[in-house]
Amino acid sequence: MSDDDYAEYGQARQRRMKVVAWVVIISLILVGGGATVIALLFG
């Protein structure tokens, strides 16, 4: 592997990590918000 290959791999990995982070954040907000709504309705 050359340095260019490593650079491309690093960029792809960084982009994937960013996407995963956003998905986790959004799902936590949705799940947390959903739990809050259910607690308000049935609490």
C-alpha positions in Angstrom: 0.0 0.0 0.0 1.2 3.5 -0.8 0.7 6.6 1.2 -2.1 7.7 -1.2 -4.0 4.4 -0.5 -3.7 5.2 3.3 -4.9 8.7 2.7 -8.0 7.5 0.8 -8.7 4.9 3.4 -8.4 7.5 6.2 -10.8 9.9 4.4 -13.4 7.1 3.8 -13.1 6.0 7.4 -13.5 9.5 8.7 -16.6 10.1 6.5 -18.1 6.8 7.6 -17.5 7.6 11.3 -19.2 11.0 10.8 -22.2 9.4 9.2 -22.4 6.8 12.0 -22.1 9.6 14.6 -25.0 11.5 13.0 -27.2 8.4 12.8 -26.5 7.7 16.5 -27.3 11.3 17.5 -30.5 11.4 15.5 -31.7 8.0 16.7 -31.0 9.0 20.3 -33.0 12.2 19.9 -35.9 10.3 18.2 -35.9 7.5 20.9 -35.5 10.0 23.7 -38.2 12.3 22.3 -40.5 9.3 21.8 -40.0 8.2 25.4 -40.7 11.7 26.6 -43.9 11.9 24.6 -45.1 8.5 25.9 -44.2 9.4 29.5 -46.3 12.7 29.1 -49.2 10.8 27.5 -49.4 7.9 29.9 -47.5 9.3 32.9 
